[in-house]
Amino acid sequence: MMRSINTALSAAAMAFILALPGCSTNEAPVQAGARAKDLAAHTAEFRQEIIKVTDGVYVAVGYGLANSILLVGKDGTVVVDVMESRDAAVPVKKAFDRISKKPLKAVIFTHFHTDHVSGTDVFTGGGNIDIYSHEKTLEELDRVSTVTQEITYKRSMRMFGSFIPKEEFANCGIGPLLKFNDRTVFSVRRPNRTFSGARMKTTIAGLNLELIHTPGETDDQIVVWLPDKKVLIAADNYYKSFPNLYTIRGTRYRDVQVWARSVEMMRRLRAEYMVPCHTRPVTGRRQINDTLADYRDAIQFVHDQTVRGMNRGLTPDEIVESVKLPPHLAARPYLREFYGTVAWSVRNIYNGYLGWFNGNSAALNPLPPRERALRMAALAGGKKALLDRARRALKEGDLQWALELSDYLLQIEERMGGALEIRASALRVLAGRSGNANEKNYYCSQAMEAEGKLTLKGVRITPELAHRVPLAAIFAAMGTRLNPGKSRDVMKTAGFRFPDTKEAFTVQVRRGVAFIEPSFPERADITVTVNSRTWKEIVTKLANPAAALAKGDVKIEGGILNLVKFLDLFSD
């Protein structure tokens, strides 16, 4: 009886919810998506110039993926965010120098992303300048420099179109281009003035500043509020596009509810000038209020409707079909899907709450990709028949199906010529139709890879980049590089001492598992004593281990050959 009552109440509640405005499943909302010509027109947003926002506040737009902001105070200047590389930072620094000759007093990082921090020394001149950030920025800088650097770099290069020919490239959705590739020279320094609370108030060069922790696109995100000037530097919590609630280059889960709350906090500051760290400034209290309210509502809507679909038992694919922005939000120019998309956001939210499993038993233990591909070929009447069907799909303009069939074929034979041609052709047509920069650039990049025109290499490691990563981060990442085949039967312990930093580490391999801790082992098969700078250059292949040994820079107990074999366990 109680179950019947609860069922009836649940049904009544669902009926009430479905009767609310905007909840009808039969609506056909306006799409926030963009067409290829819209994306091309969006390039005007990034025309290169230094914009004077108000007295003492200037923003460099169009010099790289991100903006850099100059604040001119009584006896000095502050720079907020410093571009993605030295190449991107140099012209911005020259432009800022023409505005003010006052000395630089501080740099502020709004968050850790490469396009905001990698031109530091261009602005500081290598001098002892304070760098402000949230304390989480230090952790994030270490993580991306070690654990996921290789795959994130490759996916970023595709997403930002760094190797796409100019005639095929439009923009990056939130900037004209990313001045970052396998030849990039980084210039990053670790912040030395961090805070852990919700807000830090400080005065620099006579400017009253509030650094406010507003997690959104990243957990370490801060906005900069100038209360005397009513200027809000919005970091990456707002830019003129539907936000990247998920990024296809890959990242940790972005908590969209937290992001929505941060945008609401920003709105309540009642700014008269808002300076995003991508795209152009927004002026006027009412305009800023309405823009941030819409932005918050769009994020909240996608979150709530995704969760609603989850609770109805829908899979991510099914929810993607049903969740579209309401017409009044979809029509806003700052919510067009030039950068993020509603569909990708839905999938991220689902995964953030429920993980990878979609609730369907068939998805619990799917067939391996190659096995599934072979069975698809058998259903089609053989590999040749499957290839013919893929060609037919391409010819008929059924591009997504042609692309998916090419995946099956390439699982069967990695470099199958006909399949690669179908894949490249489908990707190029899809790219030509896309109005989302990330999607278009990824399609183009993978088309070039299928054609043999692009092979993505690893990020270029410079001594500067190697030396800025703490030893703790390097050792923490070692476990992710352990080769399980090579180490399956190995039980070995190595101890590492670094006299210059007074640090020590244990690396123990236990039959396919690496146990690592920041202390020297009581017993070790191998011990290594070395200067931290030398060791960082050895592990990043900037220095020759044999030369370092010959010079006496490395002292080994337990045998050189044993050390070489031990380190080889951490290679493919």
N, C-alpha and C positions, 0 to 999 in steps of 0.2 A: 504493500500500500504506500509506504513512504517513498519507494522508488518511483511509483506512478505519479505521486504528487510532485516530486522533484523534476521528473521528466516534463510534466505539464508546465511547471514554472519555467523551466529552461526554454521550452518551446514558446511560451508567452513572451519571455524576455527577448528571444531572438526575433520574434515577430515585431516587437516594439523597436528594436534596434534597426531592423530593415526598413521600418516605416519612417525613420528619421531622414531629414533632408540630406541628400548626397549619398545615402546608403543603398539605394536601389541597385540591384545587380543588372538591371536592364539599361542603365545609362550608357551613353557613348561620349565620354568626356573629351574635351579638346586635348590634343597631344602637345606635349612640351618639346617634342623632338624637333630637330633642325634638319633641313635639306642641305645638299652640297653647296648650293648657291648662297644659302644663309651663312654657312661656315666661312665661305670666301669673303662675304661682306663683313663678317665679324672681325676680319683682320684690321679694319680701320680702328678698332678699339685699342690697338697697340701701336699706333703711329708714334714714332720716337720723338719724345720731347721732355723737357723739364717743366713741370707744371707748378706754378706758385699757388698753393692751396689757400694760404692766408699769411699774414706777416710772420716771417721766420720759419715757415713750413713749406718744403719743396719735395716733390716726388718725381723720380726718374721713371718714366714709363717707356716700354718698348726697346730697352737696351739688352734685354735677355728675358728669360722666362718670368722672373719675379721683378718686383719694383724695389727700389732702394729709396729711403726717405731721409732727407736732411733737415735737422732741427737746428736753427741758429739761435744761440743764447747770448747773454751779455758779454761773456769773455771766452766763448768757445762754441763748439758745435757737438752735436750728437748725431750719429748715423744709425738708423734702424734698418737692419738687414743689408747684406753686402754682396748680393748677386751669387751666381753659380760657379764662377771661375775667375781667374785673373783676367782672361780675355774679356769677359763681360764687365768686370769691375773697373778696368782702366778708363774707358771713356766716361763712365759715370763719375769717377773721382775727379777727372779733369773738369767736367761740367760743374760739379759742386764747388771746386776751387775757384771757378769764375764767379760764383755767387758770394762766397765768403772766404776771406783769408784767415779767419780766426782758427786757432788750433783745435784739433779734435780732442774732446774730453772723454768720450765714451762711445762704445758700440753696443747696440742692443740686438740680440737674436730673438725673434718672435717664436721660433721653434727650430728644430734640428735639421729640417730638410735641406738637402745639398744646395738647392737653388737660392737659399737664404743665407748660407754661412761660408761659402767656399771662396770668397774674394777678400777675406779679412785683411791680410797683410797689405793689400793694395791701399786700403784706407788708413791703416795704422802705421804703414811704413816700417813694420817690424818693431815699432816702439812699444813701450810698456803702457798700453792703454787698457783701461778697465773694460771688460766685456760682461754685459748683464744678460741673464736668462733665468728661466725656472730651473731648479735643481734637476728635474727630470731630463732636461736637455743633455746633461752629461751622460746619463745612462743610455739615452737613445743614440747619441753619437757613437758610443762604444759598440752598441749592438749592430748597427747597420754597417760599421766598418769591419766587422768580423763574421758574424754568424750567417747573414743572408746576402752578403755583398755580391757574390757571383751571379746568382739568379736574378736578384733585384736589378742589377746593372743591365743585364741583357734584356729583361722585360721593359725596363725604362727606355732603353734605346729604341725599341720598337714603338712603344707608346708615344714617345715624343718625336718620332720620325727623324732621329738625328742623322741617319744615313740615306734618307730619301732624296732623290734629285729635286732641285728647286721647282721644276715645272710640274711635279706631282704633289708638292707640299703646299698646304694652305696656312696653317698656324697650329699652335698647341692648345687652343681652347681658352687658356688663361694667360697666354703670352705669345709673342710672335715666333719664338723659337727657343730651344734650349742650347746654350753655348757650352756643350758638355759632350765629350766623346772619348774614345780610347787614347786620345793625345792630350787630353785636358790636363792643365797644371792646376792643382788645388792649392788653396791658401786658407787653411782653417786653423783657428786657435781655440783652445778650450776656454769657456767662460770662467772667470774668476770671481764674479759677483753674482751669486745665485740666491734665490729665496725659495722657501718650501711652503709657505702659507698661501692664502687666497690673494693677497695683495701686498705689494711693496711700494712704499712712498719714498721718493728721493728727490733731491734737487741737484741738477747737474748743469753747469754753465749758467746758473740763474734760472733755469727752467724747472718748474714744478712738474714732476712726472709721477704717474701711478702705473705700475706694471701689474696687470690683473690676470690671474690664472684663469683662462677660459678654455678648457679642453674641448676639442672638437675634431678638426681634421687630424690633430695629433694630441696625445695626452699632455704634452709639455707646452701647448700653445698658450701664449700670453698676448693680450692686446695692450697697447700703450695709450693712456688717457692723459691729455694735457688740459686740466680743468680750467686754467686761466684763459686758454684759447678756444675751449670747447671743441678740440680736435680729437677724434678717435682714430687711431691706427689699428685697423681691424684684423691684421695678420691674415691667415688663410681661412678664417671662419666665415668670411663673405668675399665673393668676387662675382663678376657679372656672368654667371652661368649657373645652371643647376649644380649643386655642390657634389663633389666626389665623395659621397658617403661610402663608396668603395672604389679603390683604384685597381685597375687591371695589371699594374706592375706588381701588385701584391703588397700587403701590409697586415699588421695586427688589426683586430676588430676595432672599427671606429664606432664608438657608442653614440648612436644618433640621438638618443634622448638627452644625453649630456650635451651634445652639440646644440640641440634646440634650446636648452636652458642657457647655454653660454650666449647664444644670439639674443635671447630675451634680456639677459644681463646687459649686453651691449646696447640694446635699444633703450633701456631705462637710464642710461647715462645722459640722454637727450643731447646728443652731439649736434653741432651745427656744421661740422665738416667731418666726413668719414673718408679715410685713406686706406683702401685695401692694399694688400701686398701683391696683388695681381689685378689688372684692369684699372680703370680710371677712377678718380675721386668722385664722391657724391656730396653735393652741397645743399644745405637747407634742412632745418630741423624736421619739418614735416615730411620731406622727401626721404630722409634717412629713417625716420620713424616708420613710415609705410613700407619702405624697402625691407627693413629688418623684420618687421611683423610678417610680411609675406614669406620671407626666407625661412623664418622660424616655423610658420604654419605649413610650408611645403615639406620641411623635414619631418615635422610631427605627423602630418597626414600620411606620408609614406610609411613611417614607423607603425602608426596605429592600424592602418589598413592591412599591412603585412601581418601583424600579430592577429588581427581579426581573422584573416584567411588561415593562419596556422591553427587557430582554435577551432576552425570549421573542418580541420583535417585535410586541407589542401596542400599539395606539394609545392615546392618553389616554382616549378614551371607553370602550374595552374595559377598561382598568386600573381606571377608576372603578367599573365594575360588579363587579369582583372584590375590591377592597381594602376590607375592613371590619375594625374593631378586634376583637381577640379578646374573647370574652365577659366575661372577668374585668376587662378595661379598660373595655369599653363600659358596664359596670354602675356604674362609679364616678361619683358625683354631680359631681365636678370635671372629668369628661371628656365631659359631655353637650354636644351641639353647639348651644349657645346663641349662640356668637359665631363661632368658626371651624368648618369642616366638613372631614371626611376627603376628600370629593370634590374640593373646591377645592384642598386641599393636594396631592392627587395631580397635578392639572393643573399646579400651580406647580413641583413637583419635576421633572416631565417637562420642562417648559419650561426650568428652570434647567440641566438637563443637556444636552438635545438641541435646545432652541429650538422655534420654532413648527411646524416640519415634522413631520408624524406618520408619515412613512415611506411613505405611499401616493402614488404618482405623480399620482393625480387631484387631489391637494391642492397640487401644485407651482404650477400656474397656473390657479386657479379662475376661473370666470366672474365678471365684475363683479356686485355684488348686484342691480342693476336688471335686467341681462340675465338672470340666473338667475330672478328673479321673473317676468319676462315669459314665459319658457319654462315655468315652473310653471303660469302662468295658461293658456297654450296647451294644456298637457297636461290641465288640468282642463276644458277646453272654453270658455275665455274668462274674462275678469275677473269677470263676474257669477257664473259657475259656481264659481270659486275662492272668491268671497265667500260663496256659498251653502254650500259645504263647510266654511268656517270657522264659519259660524253653526251648522251641524249638529254640528260637533265641540264647540262651546261648549254646546249644548243637551244633548248626550250626556255631558257631563262630561269630555271628552277635552281637558283644559285646556291642557296643554303644546302639543299639536298645534294647537289653536285660536290660541294665542299665536304660534306659528311661522308659521302661515298669515297671520295679521294682519301680520307683518313683511313677507312677500312683497307683500301688497296695498299696504302703505304705501311700499314701494319703487317701485311703479308710480305711485301717486298719494299725495303726501306727507300730505295732510289728508283722505283718503277717510273720509267720515263713518261708514259702516257698519263699516269696518275699525277705526277708533278706538274705536267702541263695543265691538266684540268684544275688542279688546286690553284696554281698561279693565276689562271684566267678568271676563275670564280672570285678570287680575292681582289683582283684588280677592278672588276666590275662593281663588286660590293663597296670597295673603297671609293670609287667614283661617285657612288650614290649617297655616301654617308655624310651626314651633317654633324657628326660627333668627332672631334679632333683625335681623341684617344683611339677610337675605333678605326677611323680612316688610316691613321698612321700605323697602327698595328697590322691592319690588312696589307698595306703597301709593303711594310717591312718583311712580312712573312711571304709575300709574293716574290720579293727579291731573293729571299732565302731559297724558295722552291726553284727559282730560275738559276740558282748558283751565282747570283750577283752580289750576295751579301753573306758574310760569315762573321758572326759577332764574336769578338774576342773579349777577354776579361778587362776589367778596368785597369788603367795604368797605375801602378804603384810607384810613387816617388818616395825618396827618403823622408821628405816632410810628412807625407801621409803615414808612412810606416811608424815614424817616431811619435806621432801624436796619439797613437792608440796605446792605452795602458797595458802593461803586461798581464794584468788580471783578465782583461777582455780577450787577449790573444790565447791565453791558456784555457779560458772558459769555452772558447770555440773549438778547441782541439778535438773534443769528443765527437763533434759533428763530422769530423773528417776521418775518423777511424774506419779502416776498411775491414768489414766483418769477416771476409774470406781469409785475408792474410792473418788476422789476429785470432781466429777461431780457437786455436790450441795454445795460445801464448799467455803466459803468466809472468809479467816483468814489471819492475818498478824503476822509475827514473826520478832522480831528484835534481832540481835546478836551483842554483844560487846566483843572485845578482847583487854583488857587493855595492855597486853605485847607488842602487835604490833601496838596499837592505830588504829585498823581497826574496821569498823562496816558494817553490811549488813542488808538489808531488804529482806525478803522472803515472798512474798504475793501470796497466792493461790486464784485464781479467776475462780472458776467453770471449773476446768480441765486445767487451764493454770497457769504456775508459772511465776511471775514477780519478778526479782531479780536485785538489784542494790547495789553498794558499799557505802551505807550510812545508818544511823539509821533512822527508820520511826518516823514520828511525832506522830502517834498513832499506838499502837500494841496490839493485844490480848495476846501475850506472849512475854516476853523478857528474853534473856539468856545472862549472863555475865560469861565468861570463858576464861582461858588461851588457847592460840592457840594450843599448843602442846597437851593439854588434849583433846580439841575438835577434833583434827585430829585423835587421837587414838580412840575416841568414834565412829566417823563416819566410821572408817575403821575396827571397831569391835576388836581392839587391847586392848581396855579398857572396863571394865564393867561400864555402865552408873550409875547403882545403887551404885556401890562402889565410883565412882567419886562424886556423890551427897552426900553420907554419909560423905566423907572426906571434904566436903565443897568446892570442886574444881569448882563446877558449881552452880551459883545462878540463880534462876528462879522466875520470876514474872508472874502470870497467871495460876499457877498450874502445878505440875509435870505431872499429868495425861493428861492434855491438850497438853503438849509438846510431850508426848509419842504418842498421837493420831495424832498430827500434823506431826511428823516425819514418822509415819506409812504411810502417804499419798505418801511417796517417796519410797515405797517398793512394790514388786510384791505380 
